[in-house]
Amino acid sequence: MKEIRYRGGMLTFFLPDSWQEEYGADGGAAFFAGDSKDGTLNLHLTTIQRSDRGRVEEASLREVVTTGVTPGDPPAETLPTGNVLQRYERSKSNEEGRLHLTFWNVANAVQPKTIRYALFGFAVPADRAGSPEHEETLALLDGRIRAVEFTTLSPEEIQAKIRASRGPWWKFW
């Protein structure tokens, strides 16, 4: 397994060594093994700053991860890591045909007022959904996503670290 340090380590997880990575200009990423017909895992990460003075509670994390959930979807769960996870599935059509989508919404609290929210979505052509290969890939992804780690640095600490890593423009070494 290779370690994925998404956006400089704001989110860390593992995928098989054979999976390829592509990063978009919008900050998102796509991961896939071989052909896109085998499925693509898309990832986006958002940081939410709360304006109130209270600490981030589990209820706030549950509210964030249940965005996009409809009646009948499984309930959100709190993981041993303290992250809150919501997994659900959808089907949709696009110009290339019908897709089966599995989503994992994961939220993490960086106290006192920051929420990190990762949206993972695995898309596969609908005719491959439910196949043994698809189920095996979903099981692998489910385990890897449940184990994601978010940085504990605050947004201010991240910005300070970025500034510190930049050398003065006038140094040539």
Sine and cosine of phi, psi and omega as CSV:
sin_phi,cos_phi,sin_psi,cos_psi,sin_omega,cos_omega
0.00,0.00,0.61,-0.79,0.07,-1.00
-0.95,-0.30,0.54,-0.84,0.00,-1.00
-1.00,0.10,0.77,-0.64,0.09,-1.00
-0.97,-0.23,0.89,-0.47,0.05,-1.00
-0.96,-0.30,0.99,0.14,-0.11,-0.99
-0.94,0.35,0.74,-0.68,0.02,-1.00
0.77,0.63,0.80,0.60,0.09,-1.00
0.95,0.31,0.31,0.95,0.02,-1.00
0.98,-0.17,0.14,0.99,0.07,-1.00
-0.89,0.45,-0.48,0.88,0.04,-1.00
-0.63,-0.78,0.76,-0.65,-0.02,-1.00
-0.80,-0.59,0.70,-0.71,0.06,-1.00
-0.39,-0.92,0.06,-1.00,-0.06,-1.00
-0.85,-0.53,0.61,-0.79,0.10,-1.00
-0.71,-0.70,0.32,-0.95,0.04,-1.00
-0.83,0.55,0.56,-0.83,-0.01,-1.00
-0.82,0.57,-0.52,0.85,-0.08,-1.00
-0.97,0.24,-0.23,0.97,-0.03,-1.00
-0.95,0.30,0.64,-0.77,0.03,-1.00
-1.00,-0.06,0.39,-0.92,-0.02,-1.00
-0.82,-0.57,0.64,-0.77,0.14,-0.99
-0.69,-0.72,0.71,-0.70,-0.02,-1.00
-0.90,-0.44,0.74,-0.67,-0.04,-1.00
-1.00,-0.06,0.32,-0.95,0.03,-1.00
-0.90,0.43,-0.39,0.92,0.00,-1.00
-0.99,0.15,0.03,1.00,0.00,-1.00
1.00,-0.07,-0.16,0.99,0.02,-1.00
-0.99,0.16,0.15,-0.99,0.02,-1.00
-0.62,-0.78,0.43,-0.90,0.07,-1.00
-0.77,-0.64,0.65,-0.76,-0.01,-1.00
-0.76,-0.65,0.67,-0.74,-0.02,-1.00
-0.38,-0.92,0.41,-0.91,0.06,-1.00
-0.95,-0.32,0.94,-0.35,0.04,-1.00
0.95,0.30,-0.78,-0.63,-0.09,-1.00
-0.98,0.20,0.57,-0.82,0.04,-1.00
-0.88,0.47,-0.33,0.94,0.04,-1.00
-0.93,0.36,-0.29,0.96,0.07,-1.00
-0.99,0.13,-0.16,0.99,0.03,-1.00
0.90,-0.43,0.47,-0.88,0.03,-1.00
-0.74,-0.67,0.75,-0.66,0.09,-1.00
-0.99,-0.14,0.88,-0.47,0.03,-1.00
-0.97,-0.24,0.53,-0.85,-0.04,-1.00
-0.64,-0.77,0.70,-0.71,0.14,-0.99
-0.70,-0.71,0.59,-0.81,-0.01,-1.00
-0.79,-0.61,0.71,-0.70,0.02,-1.00
-0.79,-0.61,0.59,-0.81,0.12,-0.99
-0.93,-0.37,0.78,-0.63,-0.02,-1.00
-0.92,-0.40,0.79,-0.61,0.08,-1.00
-0.97,-0.22,0.87,-0.50,0.06,-1.00
-0.99,0.16,0.57,-0.82,-0.04,-1.00
-1.00,-0.06,-0.32,0.95,-0.01,-1.00
-0.97,0.23,0.16,-0.99,-0.08,-1.00
-1.00,0.02,-0.24,0.97,-0.06,-1.00
-0.96,0.29,0.33,-0.94,0.06,-1.00
-0.96,0.29,0.41,-0.91,0.05,-1.00
-0.95,0.32,0.83,-0.55,0.00,-1.00
-0.98,-0.22,0.28,-0.96,0.02,-1.00
-0.84,0.54,-0.59,0.81,0.00,-1.00
-0.86,0.51,-0.60,0.80,0.03,-1.00
-0.92,0.40,-0.65,0.76,0.03,-1.00
-0.90,0.43,-0.66,0.75,0.02,-1.00
-0.89,0.45,-0.63,0.78,0.03,-1.00
-0.88,0.47,-0.67,0.75,-0.02,-1.00
-0.92,0.40,-0.74,0.67,-0.10,-0.99
-0.95,0.30,-0.33,0.95,-0.03,-1.00
-1.00,0.04,0.11,0.99,0.12,-0.99
-0.88,0.47,0.78,-0.62,0.00,-1.00
1.00,-0.01,-0.04,1.00,-0.02,-1.00
-1.00,0.09,0.58,-0.82,0.03,-1.00
-0.86,-0.51,0.29,-0.96,0.04,-1.00
-0.82,0.57,0.67,-0.75,-0.01,-1.00
0.99,-0.16,-0.28,0.96,0.08,-1.00
-0.95,0.32,0.46,-0.89,0.03,-1.00
-0.88,0.47,0.41,-0.91,0.01,-1.00
-0.96,0.29,0.37,-0.93,0.10,-1.00
-0.93,0.36,0.44,-0.90,0.02,-1.00
-0.73,-0.68,0.54,-0.84,0.09,-1.00
-1.00,-0.02,0.80,-0.59,-0.05,-1.00
-1.00,0.01,0.31,-0.95,0.04,-1.00
-0.84,0.54,-0.42,0.91,0.02,-1.00
-0.96,0.29,-0.22,0.98,-0.11,-0.99
1.00,-0.08,-0.22,0.98,0.08,-1.00
-0.94,0.34,0.43,-0.90,0.10,-1.00
-0.93,-0.37,0.74,-0.67,-0.10,-1.00
-0.85,-0.53,0.70,-0.72,0.15,-0.99
-0.82,-0.57,0.86,-0.51,0.05,-1.00
-0.91,-0.42,0.68,-0.74,0.05,-1.00
-0.39,-0.92,0.24,-0.97,-0.06,-1.00
-0.79,-0.61,0.49,-0.87,0.03,-1.00
-0.59,-0.81,0.30,-0.96,0.16,-0.99
-0.82,-0.58,0.56,-0.83,0.05,-1.00
-0.43,-0.90,0.31,-0.95,0.04,-1.00
-0.94,-0.35,0.57,-0.82,0.14,-0.99
-0.67,-0.74,-0.14,-0.99,-0.07,-1.00
-0.90,0.43,-0.34,0.94,-0.01,-1.00
-1.00,-0.07,-0.08,1.00,0.00,-1.00
0.79,-0.62,-0.27,-0.96,-0.04,-1.00
-1.00,0.01,0.69,-0.72,0.00,-1.00
-0.88,-0.47,0.52,-0.86,0.17,-0.98
-0.95,-0.32,0.79,-0.61,-0.08,-1.00
-0.87,-0.49,0.70,-0.71,0.13,-0.99
-0.88,-0.47,0.79,-0.61,-0.03,-1.00
-0.91,-0.41,0.60,-0.80,0.17,-0.98
-0.80,-0.60,0.92,-0.40,0.10,-1.00
-0.98,-0.18,0.82,-0.57,-0.05,-1.00
-0.80,-0.59,0.77,-0.64,0.02,-1.00
-0.83,-0.55,0.53,-0.85,-0.04,-1.00
-0.64,-0.77,0.61,-0.79,0.03,-1.00
-0.99,-0.13,0.75,-0.66,0.19,-0.98
-0.91,-0.42,0.98,-0.20,-0.13,-0.99
-0.92,0.40,0.55,-0.83,0.23,0.97
-0.99,-0.11,-0.32,0.95,-0.17,-0.99
-0.66,-0.75,0.34,0.94,-0.06,-1.00
-0.92,-0.39,0.67,-0.74,0.11,-0.99
-0.87,-0.50,0.78,-0.63,0.14,-0.99
-0.98,-0.21,0.73,-0.69,-0.11,-0.99
-0.75,-0.66,0.91,-0.42,0.01,-1.00
-0.95,-0.30,0.73,-0.69,0.06,-1.00
-0.90,-0.43,0.93,-0.36,0.09,-1.00
-0.98,-0.20,0.70,-0.72,0.06,-1.00
-0.68,-0.74,0.84,-0.54,0.02,-1.00
-0.96,-0.29,0.88,-0.48,-0.05,-1.00
-0.93,-0.36,0.70,-0.71,0.03,-1.00
-0.62,-0.79,0.55,-0.84,0.08,-1.00
-0.82,0.57,0.67,-0.75,-0.10,-0.99
-0.84,0.55,-0.53,0.85,-0.02,-1.00
-0.95,0.32,-0.21,0.98,0.06,-1.00
-0.99,-0.14,-0.22,0.98,-0.01,-1.00
-0.89,0.45,0.70,-0.72,0.02,-1.00
1.00,0.04,-0.15,0.99,0.03,-1.00
-0.93,0.36,0.35,-0.94,0.03,-1.00
-0.83,0.55,-0.62,0.78,0.02,-1.00
-0.90,0.43,-0.68,0.73,0.01,-1.00
-0.90,0.44,-0.72,0.69,0.00,-1.00
-0.89,0.46,-0.62,0.79,0.03,-1.00
-0.91,0.42,-0.68,0.73,0.02,-1.00
-0.91,0.42,-0.68,0.74,0.03,-1.00
-0.88,0.47,-0.65,0.76,0.02,-1.00
-0.90,0.44,-0.68,0.74,0.04,-1.00
-0.88,0.47,-0.76,0.65,-0.02,-1.00
-0.89,0.46,-0.64,0.77,0.00,-1.00
-0.86,0.51,-0.71,0.70,0.02,-1.00
-0.90,0.43,-0.66,0.75,-0.01,-1.00
-0.93,0.38,-0.66,0.75,-0.04,-1.00
-0.95,0.32,-0.60,0.80,0.06,-1.00
-0.88,0.47,-0.40,0.92,-0.05,-1.00
-0.99,-0.15,0.13,0.99,-0.03,-1.00
-0.85,0.53,0.50,-0.86,0.07,-1.00
-0.84,-0.54,0.74,-0.67,0.07,-1.00
-0.99,-0.16,0.50,-0.87,0.09,-1.00
-0.91,0.41,0.52,-0.86,0.05,-1.00
-1.00,-0.08,0.00,1.00,0.01,-1.00
-0.95,0.31,0.62,-0.79,0.07,-1.00
-0.97,0.25,0.28,-0.96,0.06,-1.00
-0.83,0.55,-0.59,0.81,0.01,-1.00
-0.92,0.38,-0.65,0.76,0.02,-1.00
-0.92,0.39,-0.61,0.80,0.04,-1.00
-0.90,0.44,-0.71,0.70,0.02,-1.00
-0.89,0.46,-0.65,0.76,0.03,-1.00
-0.90,0.43,-0.63,0.77,0.02,-1.00
-0.91,0.42,-0.65,0.76,0.04,-1.00
-0.89,0.45,-0.72,0.70,0.01,-1.00
-0.88,0.47,-0.65,0.76,-0.02,-1.00
-0.92,0.38,-0.49,0.87,-0.03,-1.00
-0.98,0.21,-0.30,0.95,0.03,-1.00
-0.99,0.10,0.81,-0.58,0.06,-1.00
-0.98,0.20,0.35,-0.94,0.09,-1.00
-0.86,0.52,0.56,-0.83,-0.07,-1.00
-0.89,0.46,-0.37,0.93,-0.09,-1.00
-1.00,-0.04,-0.07,1.00,0.05,-1.00
-1.00,0.05,0.69,-0.72,-0.07,-1.00
-0.97,-0.25,0.10,0.99,0.00,-1.00
-0.91,-0.42,0.00,0.00,0.00,0.00
